[in-house]
Amino acid sequence: MLVEKNVSLQPYNTFGIVARAETLVRVRSVKDLESLRGDPVLGRRPFFVLGGGSNVVLTGDVSAVVLKMEIRGRRLVRETPDAWIVEVGAGEPWHDTVDWTLEQGWPGLENLALIPGTVGAAPVQNIGAYGVELQDRFESLDAVDLATGQAFTLDAAQCAFGYRDSVFKHAPAQPGTSECLPRGMGLAGRAVITQVRFRLPKPWKPELGYLELERRAAEMGSVQPTAWQIFNWVCEIRRAKLPDPAVLGNAGSFFKNPTVTPEQCQDIIARDPKIVHYPMPDGSIKLAAGWLIDACGWKGKSVGKAAVYEKQALVLVNRGQGMDSVTGGEVMTLAKAIQTSVYERFGIRLEPEPVVV
Ligand code: EPU
């Protein structure tokens, strides 16, 4: 177990926010987690799990023990007539893993290309893009409960996946509170994901449910696109719409797309006929948060060094650099101002997507 003190977290969060960790532990194996638990000082302190830092807003220095997940390894564990089951260490970079599975001839993750972050973080918020969510390709995961030291495995149902949601985003149920997750089992601040297994289904079928992919496929006529083609299209679409965190700090979509009832949606359509909305299988309607924010005139606006990206209003960016970077406070002030104006105009409360620390 590698323990470091007073570590700058700026290189470890894609927003590029300046903050320090009092203590940072590099977790390279399950054994490192056992050592951490056995440590008389560190084992008793609260912890914060850091993957690729692509979905967090740091509002100050972190006093909880930062666990930097660096468990590596990728392998095929099983091949069945209808799937490849692939196991990947939590610390593997997500995009490289997608690329690697395609190189091995095991397609299925191509729609999720170029998402920043690590494999271990992917189930936490059930990452999704261009018609595919992690839960669609998920087999199971291994985790360690740092409260008890126990290692355990969860299947998809036990992860309680939802839209950008899972059991790992909810605090454990406190006695006397009503927790709505299955068996009251929130695992935030308690469990650490160590390995994730994917089920890549056979035979492979292209997933072209997203309008821009469908359009590109239609241009090819009757020829079916390959998984590599979809991978390249997704990379092109993302590069055109979303800022590269290596160039312009950001944490991807800053708000979730809200859902409303059909009645609420009709109400909004009556006032704003152009609102982008999608009917969901459960009868609710999902609204494009980016459109709502854009309609309130936020594109390009800023608070200090925090700004709304010009090409996609759902993304907040860092207009500063180095030590003169955006602060978590500026990001949250801008986020709150956006929430207020969307609420005042549409009566809709936007919920932030990243974890605010
Ligand atoms: N739109 C606007 N103005 C804007 C932004 C968007 O009018 O400033 C409109 C677009 O024209 C489009 C609609 O809103 O009609 C939706 O936009 P887009 O297709 O870009 O998708 P999104 O809803 O903004 C979601 C995910 C992304 C994911 C894409 C593609 C969430 C919160 N975001 O974005 O995920 O890549 O769909 O599947 O669900 C992320 O989670 O970090 C992320 C980038």
Residues whose N, C-alpha, C, O or C-beta is under 5 A from the ligand:
A	BS01	EPU	G128 A129 Y130 G131 A251 G252 S253 F255 K256 N257 V276 A288 G290 W291 D294 K311 Q312 A313 L314
